[in-house]
Amino acid sequence: MPPRLAGDLPAAFPPPEMSLIQLPTGVTHRSAAFAYRGGSFFDKRDFSMTALLVKHPRGDLLIDTGFGRDIEAQIRAMPLFFRAVTSYRRTRAASEQLDAMGYDRKGLRAIPLTHAHWDHASGVSDFPETPVWVTKEEIRFIKDGGWLTALIRNSPGVRFVEYGFEGGVYLGFPGSHDVYGDGAIVIVPAPGHTPGSVVIFLALPNGKRYAMIGDLAWQREGVSYRAERPWLQRTLGDWDPALVRESLLRMAAIEERFPGITIVPAHDARGFEGIPIR
């Protein structure tokens, strides 16, 4: 059982102009058994690859990028074993969707990555003028993370901007980074899947709250059932499975204490339901 979370929901004062737009870029075809312990092989799941545009008057953010324009070439460069077990379908890259809607990229302040794995950073090279926010731990991981970070490591012209967690405890996490100082976007450290993985909490003007947990869990059952990834997946994909379990318990405690917060694993389309698609 998760430790009981005490205290009130942190205050947030999002500006009335703040909004979210989801940018689905494709899916990979998996099963519940791939996603979490106890899942069924017969329960087919499409793992979403979705970028999230956060519009804020002090500068917009693009949380992760999903599949980029060059995803076909990127997949071909992956190891043979990965290509053998990965089936995917792409739609339109986030950059293409933003261009189609007439979005002015000058308003895009940064791309904060939940972590630097290929499927979250595939589209980074489509935004050559936009800073990519990562922690110092993740920058080190990008340099020596093997094939999982080769894509972003070899992307030309990426400008990394490092940030830390100067803020205090936030919903049980040991530190925090309040992007605008208004509580609307707060990033907390959640290492385990990678050394610099983060969770991004969002508070909207209408009172709705989200927790974008990246790959802390691949499907929401990972949090609600407290079910980590199966042995093979966590052995190959998790940098430190023990830290993943710790953060899963923190998120489970949040879900129990504040059920109004929508917990959104990056690859679970159910979490994005209700967020407008441009």
Secondary structure as UniProt FT lines:
FT   TURN            16..17
FT   STRAND          19..31
FT   HELIX           32..35
FT   TURN            37..38
FT   TURN            41..42
FT   STRAND          44..55
FT   TURN            57..58
FT   STRAND          60..63
FT   TURN            69..70
FT   HELIX           71..76
FT   HELIX           80..85
FT   STRAND          88..90
FT   HELIX           94..100
FT   TURN            101..102
FT   HELIX           105..107
FT   STRAND          108..112
FT   HELIX           118..121
FT   TURN            122..123
FT   HELIX           124..126
FT   TURN            128..129
FT   STRAND          132..134
FT   HELIX           136..144
FT   HELIX           146..148
FT   HELIX           150..153
FT   TURN            156..157
FT   STRAND          160..162
FT   TURN            171..172
FT   STRAND          176..178
FT   STRAND          185..189
FT   TURN            191..192
FT   TURN            195..196
FT   STRAND          198..203
FT   TURN            205..206
FT   STRAND          209..214
FT   HELIX           221..224
FT   TURN            225..226
FT   HELIX           231..237
FT   HELIX           241..257
FT   TURN            259..260
FT   STRAND          261..265
FT   TURN            266..267
FT   HELIX           269..272
FT   TURN            273..274
//
